[in-house]
Structures are given as C-alpha cells and as structure tokens.
Amino acid sequence: MKARVHVMLKNGVLDPQGEAVRHALGAMGFDKVTGVRQGKVIDLDLAEGATEADVAEMCEKLLANTVIERYEIELV
C-alpha cells in the first residue's frame, strides 16, 4: 500500500517561500498570481497491515510540525 501526505502551513501562518515564489513569478511577467502557498508532498511505501491511523501517527510525531502545519493523508 502507498500513502501520500500533503503538508501545508496552516492558514494565518506566514509563508516566506510562497511569497518569494509569488514575487519571482510577478517579475517574470505572471502578474495574475495574487498569492502562493508552498508545501510538501511525502510518498510512503507501507507494509501490509499499515493503516491510515499509523500514517497519522507518523505525521503527528515527525512528518508535520502540527503547531504551524496541517496535513492530509491520501491512501493510493
């Protein structure tokens, strides 16, 4: 089984990387972009018997900083 974890900054948390990307896009002529939020995607190959709850525990303990980030788990 595989799991894909999407990790993004929570709403209200400043995203300096996203702002840098937005600024660079504007400088390149892409002036219709008004905001960028940058995150990460983590693909996990899981052993037989692993559950979504196992992946959530991984997120809580290591993969996401839950103080400032939120995560979504997608089993694929």
Secondary structure, 3 states (H helix, E strand, C coil): CEEEEEEEECCCCCCHHHHHHHHHHHHCCCCCCCCCCCEEEEEEECCCCCCHHHHHHHHHHHHCCCCCEEEEEEEC
